[in-house]
């Protein structure tokens, strides 16, 4: 089903968290995007994400099965798509996927293949393995929001878009679903060192791997709790006479440990 996009400020619903502050924060993010020539839009489902990915294979690797509704349980009820546009063309994408695991954990869902596949026994390739060695993966459960589908057009890649992307992820996750955990994966390598400062140094652990199947790679797990999401939003709000504080390191966030 095609993704219907609406301006972010028209589409966003603040169901959780500090409503007044979140409202101000969404206005702030929309203005920051506008200042670099981007308008923010929001929709449901992964249809538009897959479309943009296929149109930009020269600068973007093919997406994994977690975003493919033909094999995954992703749908309009459990996913939110964000697109930044310049003159009507997509230049920034990300998607939030909600999982509900009241009796399971990230490790169980990842290693069984259910994280990505509707029916892993049938849909996984022979020999495909998902490995979750990060210790926190065994403790992340409940309502979990996974952020992915991150891409920016090459002409916008020196405009601090990772900072804007992670800010959108935190605020939208909190306002819409208030998850027990918001998680992401950063592929092991130079990108980890480059992105962590821009993301505000969330807790991180290595050990999330995929072998065979659509792609073989190893990534680092990052995660945040509702309190951490809220703290980031409140610390990032800019008052009338305040400088931008979004890169300020909050001591409580920096010292956060693995879930217990």
MARDO-64853 format. One line per 5 residues: number of its first residue (from 1); their letters; for each residue y negated, z, x of N, C-alpha, C. Coordinates in Angstrom, 1 decimal. Layout:
NUM = A = Y Z X Y Z X Y Z X; ...
This chain:
1 = XXXXX = 1.2 0.0 0.8 0.0 0.0 0.0 -1.3 0.0 0.9; -2.2 -0.9 0.6 -3.4 -0.9 1.4 -4.2 0.4 1.3; -4.8 0.8 2.5 -5.6 2.0 2.5 -7.0 1.8 2.0; -7.4 2.5 1.0 -8.7 2.4 0.4 -9.7 3.3 1.3; -10.6 2.8 1.9 -11.6 3.5 2.7 -12.9 3.8 2.0
6 = XXXXX = -13.3 5.1 2.2 -14.6 5.5 1.6 -15.4 6.2 2.7; -16.7 6.2 2.6 -17.5 6.9 3.6 -17.0 8.4 3.7; -16.9 8.9 5.0 -16.4 10.2 5.2 -17.0 11.3 4.3; -18.4 11.2 4.3 -19.1 12.3 3.5 -18.8 12.2 2.0; -18.4 11.1 1.5 -18.1 10.9 0.1 -16.7 11.3 -0.2
11 = XXXXX = -15.8 11.1 0.8 -14.4 11.3 0.6 -13.9 12.7 0.9; -14.5 13.4 1.9 -14.0 14.7 2.3 -14.0 15.7 1.3; -13.0 16.5 1.2 -12.9 17.7 0.2 -12.8 18.9 1.1; -13.6 19.9 0.8 -13.6 21.2 1.6 -12.8 22.2 0.7; -11.5 22.3 0.9 -10.7 23.2 0.1 -10.5 24.6 0.8
16 = XXXXX = -10.7 24.6 2.1 -10.4 25.8 2.9 -11.5 26.0 3.9; -11.5 27.2 4.5 -12.4 27.5 5.6 -13.8 27.9 5.1; -14.7 28.1 6.1 -16.1 28.4 5.7 -16.8 27.2 5.2; -17.0 27.1 3.8 -17.4 25.9 3.2 -18.8 25.4 3.6; -19.7 26.4 3.7 -21.1 26.0 4.0 -21.2 25.4 5.4
21 = XXXXX = -20.5 26.1 6.3 -20.6 25.7 7.7 -19.8 24.4 7.9; -18.7 24.2 7.2 -18.0 23.0 7.3 -18.8 21.8 6.8; -19.5 22.0 5.7 -20.3 21.0 5.1 -21.4 20.6 6.1; -22.0 21.6 6.7 -23.0 21.2 7.8 -22.4 20.5 8.9; -21.2 20.9 9.3 -20.5 20.3 10.4 -20.2 18.8 10.2
26 = XXXXX = -19.7 18.5 9.0 -19.4 17.1 8.7 -20.7 16.3 8.7; -21.8 16.8 8.2 -23.1 16.1 8.3 -23.4 15.8 9.8; -23.2 16.9 10.6 -23.5 16.8 12.0 -22.7 15.7 12.7; -21.4 15.7 12.4 -20.5 14.7 13.0 -20.8 13.3 12.6; -21.1 13.1 11.3 -21.5 11.8 10.8 -22.8 11.3 11.5
31 = XXXXX = -23.7 12.2 11.8 -25.0 11.8 12.5 -24.7 11.5 13.9; -23.8 12.3 14.6 -23.5 12.0 16.0 -22.8 10.6 16.1; -22.0 10.3 15.1 -21.3 9.0 15.2 -22.4 7.9 14.9; -23.3 8.1 14.0 -24.3 7.1 13.7 -25.2 6.8 15.0; -25.4 7.9 15.7 -26.3 7.7 16.9 -25.6 6.8 18.0
36 = XXXXX = -24.3 6.7 18.0 -23.7 5.8 18.9 -23.2 4.5 18.2; -23.7 4.3 17.0 -23.5 3.0 16.4 -22.2 2.9 15.5; -21.7 4.1 15.1 -20.5 4.1 14.3 -20.7 4.8 13.0; -20.1 4.2 11.9 -20.0 4.8 10.6 -18.6 5.3 10.4; -18.4 6.5 9.8 -17.1 7.1 9.7 -16.6 6.9 8.3
41 = XXXXX = -15.3 6.5 8.2 -14.7 6.3 6.9 -13.3 7.0 6.8; -12.9 7.3 5.6 -11.7 8.1 5.4 -10.8 7.5 4.3; -9.5 7.5 4.5 -8.6 7.0 3.5 -7.3 7.8 3.5; -6.4 7.4 2.7 -5.0 8.1 2.7 -4.0 7.1 3.0; -2.9 7.6 3.7 -1.8 6.7 4.1 -2.0 6.1 5.4
46 = XXXXX = -1.0 5.4 5.9 -1.0 4.8 7.2 -1.1 3.3 7.2; -1.3 2.7 6.1 -1.3 1.2 6.0 -2.4 0.6 6.9; -3.6 1.1 6.8 -4.8 0.6 7.6 -4.6 0.8 9.1; -4.0 2.0 9.4 -3.8 2.3 10.8 -2.8 1.2 11.4; -1.7 0.9 10.8 -0.8 -0.1 11.3 -1.4 -1.4 11.3
51 = XXXXX = -2.3 -1.8 10.4 -3.0 -3.1 10.4 -3.9 -3.2 11.6; -4.7 -2.2 11.9 -5.6 -2.2 13.0 -4.8 -2.2 14.3; -3.7 -1.5 14.4 -2.9 -1.5 15.6 -2.4 -2.9 15.9; -1.9 -3.6 14.9 -1.3 -4.9 15.1 -2.4 -5.9 15.6; -3.6 -5.7 15.1 -4.7 -6.6 15.5 -5.2 -6.3 16.9
56 = XXXXX = -4.8 -5.2 17.5 -5.4 -4.9 18.8 -4.4 -4.5 19.8; -3.3 -5.3 19.8 -2.2 -5.1 20.7 -2.6 -5.3 22.2; -3.7 -6.0 22.4 -4.1 -6.2 23.8 -4.7 -5.0 24.4; -5.1 -4.0 23.6 -5.7 -2.8 24.1 -5.0 -1.5 23.6; -3.9 -1.7 22.9 -3.2 -0.6 22.2 -1.7 -0.8 22.1
61 = XXXXX = -0.9 0.1 22.5 0.5 0.0 22.5 1.0 0.1 21.0; 2.1 -0.5 20.7 2.6 -0.5 19.3 2.8 1.0 18.9; 2.6 1.3 17.6 2.7 2.6 17.1 4.2 3.0 16.9; 4.5 4.3 16.9 5.9 4.7 16.7 6.3 4.8 15.3; 7.6 5.2 15.0 8.1 5.2 13.7 7.5 6.3 12.8
66 = XXXXX = 6.8 7.3 13.4 6.2 8.4 12.6 5.2 7.8 11.6; 4.6 6.7 12.0 3.5 6.1 11.2 4.0 4.9 10.3; 5.3 4.6 10.4 5.8 3.5 9.7 6.5 3.9 8.3; 5.8 3.6 7.2 6.4 4.1 5.9 7.7 3.5 5.5; 8.1 2.4 6.3 9.4 1.8 5.9 10.6 2.7 6.5
71 = XXXXX = 10.3 3.5 7.5 11.3 4.4 8.0 11.0 5.9 8.0; 9.7 6.2 7.8 9.2 7.6 7.8 8.8 8.0 6.4; 8.6 9.3 6.2 8.2 9.8 5.0 6.7 9.9 4.8; 5.9 9.3 5.7 4.5 9.3 5.7 4.0 8.6 4.4; 3.1 9.2 3.7 2.5 8.6 2.5 1.1 9.1 2.2
76 = XXXXX = 0.6 8.7 1.1 -0.8 9.0 0.8 -1.0 10.5 0.5; 0.1 11.2 0.2 0.0 12.6 -0.1 0.0 13.5 1.1; 0.5 13.0 2.2 0.6 13.9 3.4 -0.1 13.3 4.7; -1.0 12.4 4.5 -1.7 11.8 5.6 -3.1 11.4 5.3; -4.0 11.6 6.3 -5.4 11.3 6.2 -5.8 10.4 7.3
81 = XXXXX = -6.3 9.2 7.0 -6.7 8.2 8.1 -8.2 8.2 8.2; -8.7 8.3 9.5 -10.1 8.2 9.8 -10.4 7.0 10.6; -11.4 6.2 10.2 -11.8 5.0 11.0 -13.3 5.0 11.2; -13.6 4.8 12.5 -15.0 4.5 12.8 -15.3 3.0 12.9; -16.3 2.6 12.3 -16.6 1.2 12.2 -18.0 0.9 12.8
86 = XXXXX = -18.1 -0.3 13.5 -19.3 -0.8 14.0 -19.5 -2.2 13.4; -20.5 -2.4 12.6 -20.8 -3.6 11.9 -19.6 -4.1 11.1; -18.9 -3.1 10.5 -17.8 -3.4 9.6 -16.4 -3.6 10.3; -16.4 -3.5 11.6 -15.2 -3.7 12.4 -14.7 -2.3 12.9; -13.4 -2.1 12.9 -12.8 -0.8 13.4 -13.0 -0.7 14.9
91 = XXXXX = -13.5 0.4 15.3 -13.7 0.7 16.8 -13.1 2.1 17.1; -12.7 2.9 16.1 -12.1 4.2 16.4 -11.1 4.5 15.3; -10.0 5.0 15.6 -9.0 5.4 14.6 -8.3 6.7 15.0; -7.9 7.5 14.0 -7.0 8.6 14.1 -6.4 8.9 12.8; -5.3 9.6 12.8 -4.6 9.9 11.5 -4.0 11.3 11.6
96 = XXXXX = -4.1 12.1 10.5 -3.6 13.4 10.4 -2.3 13.4 9.5; -1.2 13.9 10.0 0.0 13.9 9.2 0.4 15.3 9.0; 0.6 15.7 7.7 1.0 17.1 7.4 2.5 17.2 7.2; 3.0 18.2 7.8 4.4 18.6 7.6 4.5 20.0 7.0; 5.5 20.2 6.2 5.8 21.5 5.6 7.2 22.0 6.0
101 = XXXXX = 7.2 23.0 6.9 8.5 23.4 7.5 8.6 24.9 7.3; 8.8 25.4 6.0 8.9 26.9 5.8 10.1 27.5 6.4; 11.2 26.7 6.6 12.4 27.2 7.1 12.9 26.5 8.4; 12.0 25.8 9.0 12.3 25.0 10.2 11.2 25.2 11.2; 11.4 24.5 12.4 10.4 24.6 13.5 10.2 23.2 14.0
106 = XXXXX = 9.1 23.1 14.8 8.9 21.8 15.4 10.1 21.3 16.3; 10.7 22.3 17.0 11.8 21.9 17.8 13.0 21.3 17.0; 13.3 22.0 15.9 14.4 21.5 15.0 14.1 20.1 14.4; 12.8 19.9 14.0 12.4 18.7 13.3 12.4 17.6 14.4; 11.9 17.9 15.6 11.7 16.9 16.6 13.1 16.4 17.1
111 = XXXXX = 13.9 17.4 17.4 15.2 17.0 18.1 16.2 16.4 17.1; 16.0 16.7 15.8 16.9 16.1 14.8 16.4 14.7 14.4; 15.2 14.3 14.8 14.6 13.0 14.5 13.9 13.0 13.2; 13.9 14.1 12.4 13.2 14.2 11.2 11.7 14.1 11.3; 11.2 14.5 12.5 9.8 14.4 12.7 9.3 13.0 12.4
116 = XXXXX = 10.1 12.0 12.7 9.7 10.6 12.6 10.4 9.8 11.5; 11.7 10.1 11.3 12.5 9.3 10.5 12.9 10.0 9.2; 12.9 9.2 8.1 13.3 9.7 6.8 14.8 10.0 6.8; 15.6 9.1 7.4 17.1 9.3 7.5 17.5 9.0 9.0; 17.4 10.0 9.9 17.6 9.8 11.3 19.0 9.2 11.6
121 = XXXXX = 20.0 9.7 10.9 21.4 9.2 11.1 21.5 7.7 11.0; 20.7 7.2 10.1 20.8 5.7 9.9 19.8 4.9 10.7; 18.6 5.5 10.8 17.4 4.8 11.3 17.2 4.9 12.8; 17.7 5.9 13.4 17.5 6.1 14.9 18.4 5.1 15.6; 17.9 4.5 16.7 18.7 3.6 17.5 19.9 4.4 18.2
126 = XXXXX = 21.0 3.8 18.5 22.1 4.4 19.2 21.6 4.9 20.6; 21.8 6.1 20.9 21.4 6.6 22.2 20.0 7.1 22.2; 19.2 7.0 21.1 17.9 7.5 21.1 17.9 9.0 21.0; 17.1 9.7 21.8 17.1 11.1 21.8 15.6 11.7 21.8; 15.4 12.7 21.0 14.1 13.4 21.0 14.3 14.8 21.5
131 = XXXXX = 13.6 15.2 22.6 13.9 16.4 23.3 12.6 17.3 23.3; 12.8 18.5 22.8 11.6 19.4 22.7 11.9 20.7 23.6; 11.4 20.6 24.9 11.6 21.7 25.8 10.4 22.6 25.9; 9.3 22.3 25.3 8.1 23.1 25.3 8.5 24.4 24.5; 8.3 25.6 25.1 8.7 26.9 24.5 8.0 27.0 23.1
136 = XXXXX = 6.8 26.6 23.0 6.1 26.8 21.7 6.7 26.0 20.6; 7.4 25.0 20.9 8.0 24.1 19.8 9.0 24.9 19.0; 9.6 25.9 19.6 10.5 26.7 18.8 9.9 27.8 17.9; 8.6 27.9 18.0 7.8 28.9 17.2 6.8 28.3 16.3; 6.6 27.0 16.4 5.6 26.3 15.5 6.3 25.9 14.2
141 = XXXXX = 5.9 26.5 13.1 6.5 26.3 11.8 5.5 26.4 10.7; 6.0 26.3 9.4 5.1 26.5 8.3 4.4 25.1 8.0; 3.1 25.2 7.6 2.3 24.0 7.4 1.8 23.5 8.7; 2.2 22.4 9.2 1.8 21.9 10.5 1.1 20.5 10.3; 0.0 20.3 11.0 -0.7 19.0 10.9 -0.6 18.4 12.3
146 = XXXXX = -0.1 17.2 12.4 0.0 16.5 13.6 -1.1 15.4 13.7; -1.8 15.3 14.7 -2.9 14.3 14.9 -2.4 13.3 15.9; -2.6 12.0 15.5 -2.2 10.9 16.4 -2.9 9.7 16.0; -2.4 8.5 16.4 -3.0 7.3 16.1 -4.4 7.1 16.7; -4.6 7.8 17.8 -5.9 7.8 18.5 -6.2 6.5 19.2
151 = XXXXX = -7.2 5.8 18.9 -7.6 4.5 19.6 -9.1 4.3 19.5; -9.6 3.7 20.6 -11.0 3.3 20.5 -11.1 2.0 21.2; -12.0 1.2 20.6 -12.3 -0.2 21.2 -12.8 0.0 22.6; -12.4 -0.9 23.5 -12.9 -0.8 24.9 -14.4 -0.7 25.1; -15.2 -1.3 24.2 -16.6 -1.3 24.4 -17.2 0.1 24.0
156 = XXXXX = -16.4 1.0 23.4 -16.8 2.3 23.0 -16.2 3.4 23.9; -15.4 3.1 24.9 -14.6 4.1 25.6 -15.4 4.9 26.6; -16.7 4.7 26.8 -17.5 5.6 27.6 -18.5 6.3 26.8; -18.2 6.5 25.5 -19.2 7.2 24.6 -18.7 8.5 24.1; -17.9 9.2 24.8 -17.4 10.5 24.4 -16.6 10.5 23.1
161 = XXXXX = -15.9 9.4 22.8 -15.2 9.4 21.5 -14.1 10.4 21.4; -13.4 10.8 22.5 -12.4 11.9 22.4 -13.0 13.2 21.9; -14.2 13.5 22.3 -14.9 14.7 21.8 -15.1 14.6 20.2; -15.6 13.4 19.8 -15.8 13.2 18.4 -14.4 13.2 17.6; -13.4 12.6 18.2 -12.1 12.5 17.5 -11.5 13.9 17.3
166 = XXXXX = -11.5 14.8 18.4 -10.9 16.1 18.3 -11.8 17.0 17.3; -13.1 16.8 17.3 -13.9 17.5 16.3 -13.6 17.1 14.9; -13.3 15.8 14.6 -12.9 15.4 13.3 -11.5 16.0 12.9; -10.6 15.9 13.9 -9.3 16.5 13.6 -9.4 17.9 13.2; -10.1 18.7 14.0 -10.2 20.2 13.7 -10.8 20.4 12.4
171 = XXXXX = -11.9 19.8 12.1 -12.6 20.1 10.9 -11.9 19.6 9.6; -11.4 18.4 9.7 -10.7 17.9 8.5 -9.4 18.6 8.3; -8.6 18.9 9.3 -7.4 19.7 9.2 -7.7 21.1 8.5; -8.7 21.7 9.0 -9.1 23.1 8.4 -9.5 22.9 7.0; -10.5 22.0 6.7 -11.0 21.9 5.4 -10.0 21.4 4.3
176 = XXXXX = -9.2 20.5 4.7 -8.2 19.9 3.7 -7.0 20.8 3.5; -6.4 21.2 4.6 -5.0 21.8 4.5 -5.0 23.3 5.1; -5.9 23.7 5.9 -5.8 24.9 6.7 -4.3 25.2 7.2; -3.9 24.4 8.1 -2.5 24.5 8.6 -2.2 25.8 9.3; -1.0 26.2 9.4 -0.6 27.3 10.3 -0.8 26.9 11.7
181 = XXXXX = -0.5 25.6 12.0 -0.7 25.0 13.3 -1.2 23.6 13.2; -2.2 23.2 14.0 -2.5 21.8 14.2 -2.1 21.4 15.6; -1.3 20.3 15.7 -0.7 20.0 17.0 -1.0 18.5 17.4; -0.8 18.2 18.6 -1.0 16.9 19.2 -0.1 16.7 20.4; 0.0 15.5 20.8 0.8 15.2 22.0 -0.1 14.4 23.0
186 = XXXXX = -0.2 14.8 24.3 -0.9 14.0 25.3 0.1 13.6 26.3; 0.2 12.2 26.5 1.2 11.7 27.4 1.0 12.3 28.8; 2.1 12.6 29.4 2.1 13.2 30.8 1.5 12.2 31.7; 0.6 12.7 32.6 -0.1 11.8 33.6 -1.6 12.0 33.7; -2.3 11.0 34.2 -3.7 11.2 34.4 -4.5 11.5 33.1
191 = XXXXX = -4.0 11.0 32.0 -4.8 11.2 30.7 -4.9 12.7 30.4; -3.8 13.5 30.8 -3.9 14.9 30.5 -5.1 15.5 31.1; -5.3 15.3 32.4 -6.4 15.9 33.2 -7.7 15.4 32.6; -7.8 14.1 32.2 -9.0 13.6 31.7 -9.4 14.1 30.3; -8.4 14.3 29.4 -8.7 14.7 28.0 -8.8 16.2 27.8
196 = XXXXX = -8.1 17.0 28.6 -8.2 18.4 28.3 -9.6 19.0 28.3; -10.5 18.7 29.2 -11.8 19.2 29.2 -12.6 18.7 27.9; -12.3 17.4 27.5 -13.0 16.9 26.3 -12.5 17.5 25.1; -11.2 18.0 25.1 -10.6 18.6 23.9 -10.9 20.1 23.8; -11.6 20.6 24.9 -11.9 22.1 24.8 -10.8 23.0 25.3
201 = XXXXX = -9.9 22.5 26.2 -8.9 23.2 26.8 -8.0 24.0 25.7; -7.4 23.3 24.8 -6.4 24.0 23.9 -5.2 24.4 24.7; -4.4 25.3 24.1 -3.1 25.7 24.8 -2.3 24.4 25.0; -1.5 24.4 26.1 -0.8 23.2 26.4 0.5 23.5 27.1; 1.6 22.8 26.7 2.9 23.0 27.4 3.6 21.6 27.6
206 = XXXXX = 4.2 21.4 28.7 4.9 20.1 28.9 6.3 20.2 28.2; 7.0 19.1 28.1 8.4 19.1 27.7 8.7 18.4 26.4; 7.8 17.6 25.8 8.2 16.9 24.6 8.5 15.4 25.0; 9.7 15.0 24.8 10.2 13.7 25.3 10.9 12.9 24.3; 10.8 11.6 24.5 11.6 10.6 23.7 12.3 9.7 24.7
211 = XXXXX = 13.6 9.5 24.5 14.3 8.7 25.4 15.0 7.6 24.6; 14.8 6.3 24.9 15.3 5.2 24.1 14.5 5.0 22.9; 15.1 4.2 22.0 14.4 3.9 20.7 13.2 3.0 21.0; 12.1 3.3 20.2 10.9 2.4 20.3 10.2 2.5 21.6; 10.3 3.7 22.3 9.6 3.8 23.6 10.2 5.1 24.3
216 = XXXXX = 10.2 5.1 25.6 10.6 6.2 26.4 9.4 6.8 27.1; 9.1 8.1 26.8 8.0 8.7 27.4 8.1 10.2 27.3; 7.2 10.9 28.1 7.2 12.4 28.1 5.7 12.8 27.9; 5.5 13.8 27.0 4.2 14.2 26.7 4.1 15.8 26.7; 2.8 16.2 26.7 2.5 17.6 26.6 2.1 18.0 25.2
221 = XXXXX = 2.6 19.1 24.8 2.3 19.6 23.4 1.0 20.5 23.5; 0.1 20.2 22.6 -1.1 21.0 22.4 -1.1 21.5 21.0; -1.7 22.7 20.8 -1.7 23.3 19.4 -2.8 24.2 19.2; -3.2 24.4 18.0 -4.3 25.4 17.6 -3.9 26.0 16.3; -4.4 27.3 16.1 -4.2 28.0 14.9 -5.4 27.9 14.0
226 = XXXXX = -5.3 28.4 12.7 -6.5 28.3 11.9 -7.7 29.0 12.5; -7.5 30.2 13.1 -8.6 30.9 13.7 -9.3 30.1 14.8; -8.4 29.5 15.6 -9.0 28.7 16.7 -9.7 27.5 16.1; -9.2 26.8 15.1 -9.9 25.7 14.5 -11.3 26.2 14.0; -11.3 27.3 13.3 -12.6 27.8 12.7 -13.5 28.2 13.8
231 = XXXXX = -13.0 28.8 14.9 -13.9 29.2 16.0 -14.6 28.0 16.6; -13.8 26.9 16.8 -14.3 25.7 17.4 -15.5 25.1 16.5; -15.2 25.1 15.2 -16.3 24.6 14.3 -17.5 25.4 14.4; -17.4 26.7 14.3 -18.6 27.6 14.3 -19.3 27.5 15.6; -18.6 27.4 16.7 -19.2 27.3 18.0 -19.9 26.0 18.3
236 = XXXXX = -19.5 25.0 17.5 -20.0 23.6 17.7 -21.2 23.3 16.8; -21.4 24.1 15.8 -22.6 23.8 14.9 -23.9 23.9 15.7; -24.7 22.9 15.5 -26.0 22.9 16.1 -27.1 23.2 15.1; -27.9 24.3 15.5 -29.0 24.7 14.6 -30.2 23.8 14.9; -31.3 24.0 14.1 -32.5 23.1 14.3 -33.0 23.1 15.7
241 = XXXXX = -33.0 24.2 16.4 -33.6 24.3 17.7 -32.5 24.5 18.8; -31.2 24.2 18.5 -30.2 24.4 19.5 -29.7 23.1 20.2; -29.4 23.2 21.5 -28.8 22.0 22.1 -27.3 21.9 21.7; -26.8 20.7 22.0 -25.4 20.5 21.6 -24.5 21.4 22.5; -23.6 22.2 21.8 -22.8 23.2 22.5 -21.3 22.8 22.4
246 = XXXXX = -21.0 21.6 22.0 -19.6 21.2 21.8 -18.7 21.3 23.0; -19.3 21.2 24.2 -18.5 21.3 25.4 -18.5 22.7 26.0; -19.1 23.7 25.3 -19.1 25.0 25.8 -17.7 25.6 25.7; -17.2 26.3 26.7 -15.9 26.8 26.7 -15.9 28.2 26.1; -15.2 28.4 25.0 -15.1 29.7 24.4 -14.0 30.5 25.0
251 = XXXXX = -14.3 31.7 25.5 -13.3 32.5 26.2 -12.1 32.8 25.4; -12.3 33.1 24.1 -11.1 33.5 23.2 -10.2 32.3 23.1; -10.8 31.1 23.0 -9.9 29.9 22.8 -9.2 29.6 24.1; -9.9 29.7 25.3 -9.3 29.3 26.5 -8.2 30.2 26.9; -8.2 31.5 26.4 -7.2 32.5 26.8 -6.0 32.5 25.8
256 = XXXXX = -6.1 31.6 24.8 -5.0 31.6 23.8 -3.7 31.3 24.4; -2.6 32.0 24.0 -1.3 31.8 24.5 -0.4 31.1 23.5; 0.9 31.0 23.9 1.8 30.4 23.0 2.0 31.2 21.8; 2.4 30.6 20.7 2.6 31.4 19.5 3.7 32.4 19.7; 3.6 33.6 19.0 4.6 34.6 19.2 5.3 34.9 17.8
